[in-house]
Amino acid sequence: MANLKTNFMGIQIESPIVVAASSISSYTDRIEMAEKTGAGALVIRSLFEEQIMMEAQRLEEELAVGSESFPEALSYFPEIKHGEADEHLMWVEKARNTVKMPLIASLNAVTPGAWTKYARQLEGTGVDGLELNVYAVAADPKRTSAEIEKELYEIVEAVLSEVKIPVSVKLSSFYTSPLNVVHELAKRGVKAVVLFNRFLQPDIDPLKETLKSEMVLSSSEEMKVPLRHIALLYGRIDCDLAITSGVHSGLDAAKAFLAGATVVQTASALLKNGIPYLSTMLRELEGWMEEKGYENLEAFRGKLSQRKVEDPFAFERAQYLKLLMSQR
């Protein structure tokens, strides 16, 4: 039987398929099922600072209703404040006590101080690692790419200076040079990068003339973009690489490892097919490895990265021109 053990972010895990941050981690029975069906680790749904801010504002508004009518009565009751991240932190601790597999917390903040504040709090829950979910849209046409990247590096450096657990960064593909951004993050001590963050895209309903948003699960086709970047990065940076878009089967995972990925993260496949489908993915990966004669992941990891493939230009524009010519 093929050996699927690997090391991710300095954490020893039993299999290379990691459950990505999603609603799966909102229920302890689902977390337990993920462990039982072979997940190497699980990323807990993100702590969003914006959500905390909105809830705190809503509480203040509700407490203010009627206060102008009987202001003297306010002194009879203790001051009520929003608990900030307490509920999320208690849930992470509960998840940590539920399973033995490695758990990775996820954090998305909007203010500089909040990144470090919540990073410290999440570390205190006993998680094995922290994933910085850099989910932000560059919406200001006056901000340069250099300014955006500088802000990212400052956030990462601040978090790294505050926590001792390994830190990964989940990036979008919209940077001017994602490869350079990964290079800079690795230089600063990030243990892994996760490619790529799937932004939920707003849509427009032309009949109602309104905006609409919907959760659309990924497809295997979306894996091609991170696959190319992993293949270009493998062997050139000093940190682990993870693919999180479009991994829907054991063969998808095999492709990721051939390109050079350390692990794959999946959520859409499990939300679509059920958590037990994870064991199907692992069996498919094991079957492929046994058929090819690979005893472990290191035997073929990066075999088709740009540094090792016979046609290194296949991952660049030369391949595009070749395909255009073939259409004639």
Secondary structure in CASP SS format (residue, H / E / C, confidence):
PFRMAT SS
TARGET T0000
AUTHOR 0000-0000-0000
METHOD secondary structure of the structure
MODEL  1
M C 1.00
A C 1.00
N E 1.00
L C 1.00
K C 1.00
T E 1.00
N E 1.00
F E 1.00
M C 1.00
G C 1.00
I E 1.00
Q E 1.00
I E 1.00
E C 1.00
S C 1.00
P C 1.00
I E 1.00
V E 1.00
V E 1.00
A C 1.00
A C 1.00
S C 1.00
S H 1.00
I H 1.00
S H 1.00
S H 1.00
Y C 1.00
T H 1.00
D H 1.00
R H 1.00
I H 1.00
E H 1.00
M H 1.00
A H 1.00
E H 1.00
K H 1.00
T C 1.00
G C 1.00
A C 1.00
G C 1.00
A E 1.00
L E 1.00
V E 1.00
I C 1.00
R C 1.00
S C 1.00
L E 1.00
F E 1.00
E H 1.00
E H 1.00
Q H 1.00
I H 1.00
M H 1.00
M H 1.00
E H 1.00
A H 1.00
Q H 1.00
R H 1.00
L H 1.00
E H 1.00
E H 1.00
E H 1.00
L H 1.00
A H 1.00
V C 1.00
G C 1.00
S C 1.00
E C 1.00
S C 1.00
F C 1.00
P H 1.00
E H 1.00
A H 1.00
L H 1.00
S H 1.00
Y H 1.00
F C 1.00
P C 1.00
E C 1.00
I C 1.00
K C 1.00
H C 1.00
G C 1.00
E C 1.00
A C 1.00
D H 1.00
E H 1.00
H H 1.00
L H 1.00
M H 1.00
W H 1.00
V H 1.00
E H 1.00
K H 1.00
A H 1.00
R H 1.00
N H 1.00
T H 1.00
V C 1.00
K C 1.00
M C 1.00
P C 1.00
L E 1.00
I E 1.00
A E 1.00
S E 1.00
L E 1.00
N E 1.00
A C 1.00
V C 1.00
T C 1.00
P H 1.00
G H 1.00
A H 1.00
W H 1.00
T H 1.00
K H 1.00
Y H 1.00
A H 1.00
R H 1.00
Q H 1.00
L H 1.00
E H 1.00
G C 1.00
T C 1.00
G C 1.00
V C 1.00
D C 1.00
G E 1.00
L E 1.00
E E 1.00
L E 1.00
N E 1.00
V C 1.00
Y C 1.00
A C 1.00
V C 1.00
A C 1.00
A C 1.00
D C 1.00
P C 1.00
K C 1.00
R C 1.00
T C 1.00
S H 1.00
A H 1.00
E H 1.00
I H 1.00
E H 1.00
K H 1.00
E H 1.00
L H 1.00
Y H 1.00
E H 1.00
I H 1.00
V H 1.00
E H 1.00
A H 1.00
V H 1.00
L H 1.00
S H 1.00
E H 1.00
V C 1.00
K C 1.00
I C 1.00
P C 1.00
V E 1.00
S E 1.00
V E 1.00
K E 1.00
L E 1.00
S C 1.00
S C 1.00
F C 1.00
Y C 1.00
T C 1.00
S C 1.00
P H 1.00
L H 1.00
N H 1.00
V H 1.00
V H 1.00
H H 1.00
E H 1.00
L H 1.00
A H 1.00
K H 1.00
R C 1.00
G C 1.00
V C 1.00
K C 1.00
A E 1.00
V E 1.00
V E 1.00
L E 1.00
F C 1.00
N C 1.00
R C 1.00
F C 1.00
L C 1.00
Q C 1.00
P C 1.00
D E 1.00
I E 1.00
D E 1.00
P C 1.00
L C 1.00
K C 1.00
E C 1.00
T E 1.00
L E 1.00
K E 1.00
S C 1.00
E C 1.00
M C 1.00
V C 1.00
L C 1.00
S C 1.00
S C 1.00
S H 1.00
E H 1.00
E H 1.00
M H 1.00
K H 1.00
V H 1.00
P H 1.00
L H 1.00
R H 1.00
H H 1.00
I H 1.00
A H 1.00
L H 1.00
L H 1.00
Y C 1.00
G C 1.00
R C 1.00
I C 1.00
D C 1.00
C C 1.00
D E 1.00
L E 1.00
A E 1.00
I E 1.00
T C 1.00
S C 1.00
G C 1.00
V C 1.00
H C 1.00
S C 1.00
G H 1.00
L H 1.00
D H 1.00
A H 1.00
A H 1.00
K H 1.00
A H 1.00
F H 1.00
L H 1.00
A H 1.00
G C 1.00
A C 1.00
T C 1.00
V E 1.00
V E 1.00
Q E 1.00
T E 1.00
A C 1.00
S H 1.00
A H 1.00
L H 1.00
L H 1.00
K H 1.00
N H 1.00
G C 1.00
I C 1.00
P C 1.00
Y H 1.00
L H 1.00
S H 1.00
T H 1.00
M H 1.00
L H 1.00
R H 1.00
E H 1.00
L H 1.00
E H 1.00
G H 1.00
W H 1.00
M H 1.00
E H 1.00
E H 1.00
K H 1.00
G C 1.00
Y C 1.00
E C 1.00
N E 1.00
L H 1.00
E H 1.00
A H 1.00
F C 1.00
R C 1.00
G C 1.00
K C 1.00
L C 1.00
S C 1.00
Q C 1.00
R C 1.00
K C 1.00
V C 1.00
E C 1.00
D C 1.00
P H 1.00
F H 1.00
A H 1.00
F H 1.00
E C 1.00
R H 1.00
A H 1.00
Q H 1.00
Y H 1.00
L H 1.00
K H 1.00
L H 1.00
L H 1.00
M H 1.00
S H 1.00
Q C 1.00
R C 1.00
END
